[in-house]
Amino acid sequence: MSHQSGVYVFCAIQENEPKTFGKVLLNGQEHEIYTIHFQNIAMVVSKVIDEVLPNRNNLIAHQQTLSEVMKRYSLIPMSFGNVFNSEEDVLLITGHINEELEKVFSKLENKIELGLKIVAKKEWIDHEMSQDPIIKKWRTAQKDFTDPASFYEQIHLGEQARNFVLQLEKEVERQIYDSLMELAEAGKINQTIPGKTLLNAAFLVHCDREEAFDQRVNDLFELWKEKVEFKYSGPWPAYNFVDIRLRIEGK
């Protein structure tokens, strides 16, 4: 069985001189992590054998490499699985998008991505719903779907419950997300799990404001801790604020 070699791309950094970042284990084989250069842009890469599948070990290796590079550089992350046939191909695509990369670097310089998920506590959601007479009726009523009138009433009450949850999400967005945006350069609200996750947000924060941002998260947690759980994470590569990786994949 033949095996095809390639070049795996982790991220882009601004660097003129050749750099190395240790070694990485992809597809069960260890390879050096090094840079390929085009003008002021360097792609952080490693050699690889065959397609890199999204198994646990490969995913962890990808993320650990980005974390290592982040200790020394602002970076533009590439999504998992970008393999090129040769170093020449990497240089070709880097040259093609060089101007765009420079623009993204100016946006991301000295900034990090931080994530926050707000998960509702079941006891709090149940209590809030019990205070709404319409939803209380919906939750306690015997549902006879063989009766057309009852069926459509349940649809209406179900929509009322959905709207109730959406209002909670709006309240969390207003009180928590908007407050954190005062300290962020940019923010993005991602998809939530209705009735459970009330906020799933990413924030682009300047390194000089990271401590203040952390403190704001702590202050908000103290205000909301009886109602929700905070899942605060980062720093991460700025995946939520970079779309250039899609163009690389689509080369």
C-alpha positions in Angstrom: 0.0 0.0 0.0 1.5 3.4 -1.0 1.6 6.3 1.4 1.6 9.9 0.2 3.6 12.6 2.0 2.4 16.1 2.4 2.7 19.3 4.3 0.3 20.0 7.2 -0.4 23.7 7.9 -1.2 24.7 11.5 -1.3 28.5 11.4 0.3 31.7 10.0 2.6 34.0 12.0 4.5 37.2 11.2 8.2 36.2 11.1 11.1 36.6 8.7 13.5 34.1 10.1 13.2 30.3 10.1 11.8 29.0 13.4 11.0 25.6 14.9 8.5 24.6 17.6 9.5 21.2 18.6 7.9 18.1 17.3 4.3 16.9 16.7 2.8 13.4 16.5 0.3 13.2 13.6 -1.0 9.9 12.3 1.2 8.2 14.9 4.4 9.6 13.3 6.6 12.3 14.8 7.7 15.2 12.7 9.4 18.5 13.3 7.3 21.7 13.4 8.9 24.4 11.3 8.1 27.5 9.2 7.8 28.2 5.5 8.2 31.9 4.5 6.7 34.3 2.1 7.9 37.9 2.7 6.8 38.8 6.2 4.5 35.8 6.6 5.5 32.4 7.9 3.3 29.3 7.8 3.9 26.9 10.7 3.9 23.4 9.2 5.1 19.8 9.6 5.6 17.0 7.2 2.9 14.3 7.3 2.1 11.0 5.8 -1.4 10.4 4.3 -4.6 12.3 5.1 -4.8 13.6 8.7 -8.1 12.2 10.1 -10.0 14.0 12.9 -9.3 11.4 15.6 -8.7 12.3 19.2 -4.9 12.2 19.1 -4.6 14.2 15.9 -7.1 16.9 17.2 -5.1 17.2 20.4 -1.8 17.5 18.6 -3.2 20.2 16.4 -4.5 22.3 19.4 -1.3 21.7 21.4 0.8 23.0 18.5 -1.3 26.2 18.3 -1.0 26.7 22.0 2.8 26.4 21.8 3.0 28.9 19.0 0.7 31.3 20.8 3.3 31.6 23.6 5.5 33.4 21.2 3.4 34.9 18.5 0.0 36.3 17.5 -1.3 33.8 15.0 -3.9 33.2 12.4 -5.2 29.7 13.0 -6.0 27.2 10.3 -8.8 24.8 10.9 -7.9 21.1 11.4 -6.9 19.0 8.4 -5.2 21.3 5.9 -2.7 19.2 4.0 -0.8 20.4 0.9 1.1 18.3 -1.5 4.4 20.2 -1.1 6.1 23.2 0.4 5.8 24.8 -3.0 2.1 24.6 -2.8 2.1 26.2 0.6 4.2 29.0 -0.7 1.9 29.4 -3.7 -1.3 29.8 -1.6 0.5 32.0 0.9 1.6 34.4 -1.8 -1.9 34.4 -3.2 -3.5 35.5 0.1 -0.6 37.4 1.5 -2.4 40.8 1.4 -5.4 39.3 3.2 -3.2 37.7 5.9 -1.5 41.1 6.6 -4.9 42.7 7.1 -6.0 40.0 9.5 -2.7 40.3 11.4 -3.3 44.0 11.9 -6.7 43.1 13.4 -5.5 40.3 15.6 -2.2 41.7 16.8 -1.8 41.5 20.6 -5.4 40.1 20.9 -6.7 36.8 22.2 -10.0 34.9 21.9 -11.9 34.1 25.1 -15.0 32.0 25.3 -18.0 32.1 27.6 -21.0 29.7 27.8 -23.9 30.5 30.1 -25.7 27.3 31.1 -29.0 27.7 32.9 -29.5 25.8 36.2 -32.5 23.5 36.0 -33.9 24.7 39.3 -33.9 28.3 38.2 -35.5 27.6 34.8 -38.2 25.5 36.5 -38.9 28.3 39.0 -39.1 31.0 36.3 -41.5 28.9 34.2 -43.6 28.2 37.3 -44.2 31.9 37.6 -45.7 32.2 34.2 -49.4 31.1 34.3 -49.6 30.2 30.6 -46.5 28.0 30.7 -47.6 26.5 34.0 -50.8 25.5 32.4 -48.9 23.9 29.4 -46.6 21.9 31.7 -49.4 20.6 34.0 -52.2 20.0 31.5 -53.1 16.5 30.3 -52.3 16.5 26.6 -54.9 14.8 24.4 -53.5 15.1 20.9 -56.5 13.1 19.5 -58.6 16.2 20.2 -57.9 18.7 17.4 -58.7 21.7 19.6 -56.3 20.4 22.3 -53.6 19.7 19.8 -53.5 23.2 18.4 -53.7 24.6 21.9 -50.6 22.6 22.9 -48.8 24.0 19.8 -49.7 27.5 20.9 -48.6 26.9 24.5 -45.4 25.3 23.2 -44.6 28.4 21.2 -45.2 30.4 24.3 -42.7 28.3 26.2 -40.2 28.8 23.4 -40.7 32.6 23.4 -40.2 32.5 27.2 -36.8 30.9 26.8 -35.8 33.3 24.0 -36.6 36.2 26.4 -34.3 34.7 29.0 -31.6 34.5 26.3 -32.1 38.1 25.4 -31.9 39.1 29.1 -28.6 37.2 29.5 -27.3 38.9 26.3 -28.3 42.3 27.5 -26.8 42.0 31.0 -23.8 39.7 30.4 -22.7 39.8 26.8 -23.2 43.6 26.4 -21.4 44.3 29.6 -18.4 42.2 28.4 -18.4 43.8 25.0 -17.5 47.1 26.7 -14.0 45.6 27.3 -13.7 43.6 24.0 -12.5 44.5 20.6 -15.1 42.3 19.0 -17.6 39.6 19.9 -19.6 36.8 18.3 -22.7 35.0 19.6 -22.7 31.4 18.5 -25.6 28.9 18.4 -27.1 27.8 21.7 -29.0 24.8 23.0 -32.5 26.2 23.6 -33.6 25.9 27.2 -30.1 24.9 28.4 -27.4 27.1 27.0 -28.5 30.8 27.3 -25.3 32.2 25.8 -22.4 30.8 23.7 -20.1 33.7 23.0 -16.6 34.4 21.9 -14.7 37.7 22.5 -11.6 39.2 20.9 -9.8 40.9 23.8 -6.6 43.0 23.7 -3.9 41.5 25.9 -3.8 44.8 27.9 -7.4 44.3 28.9 -7.3 40.6 29.7 -7.1 41.1 33.4 -10.0 43.6 33.4 -12.0 41.3 31.3 -11.4 38.4 33.7 -12.5 40.6 36.6 -15.7 41.6 34.8 -16.5 37.9 34.2 -16.0 37.2 37.9 -18.2 40.1 38.9 -21.0 39.0 36.6 -20.7 35.4 37.9 -21.2 36.7 41.4 -24.5 38.3 40.3 -25.7 35.3 38.4 -24.3 32.3 40.2 -27.6 31.2 41.8 -29.2 31.1 38.3 -26.6 29.9 35.9 -23.2 28.2 35.4 -20.4 30.1 33.7 -18.0 28.1 31.5 -15.2 30.5 30.8 -12.3 29.4 28.6 -9.2 30.6 26.8 -7.1 32.0 25.6 -7.8 30.4 22.2 -6.6 31.1 18.7 -9.1 33.5 17.1 -11.1 31.0 15.2 -14.3 33.0 15.6 -12.8 36.1 14.1 -10.9 34.6 11.1 -12.6 33.4 7.9 -9.5 33.4 5.7 -8.8 29.7 6.6 -11.9 28.7 4.5 -10.2 30.2 1.4 -7.1 28.2 2.1 -9.1 25.0 2.4 -10.8 25.8 -0.9 -7.6 26.6 -2.7 
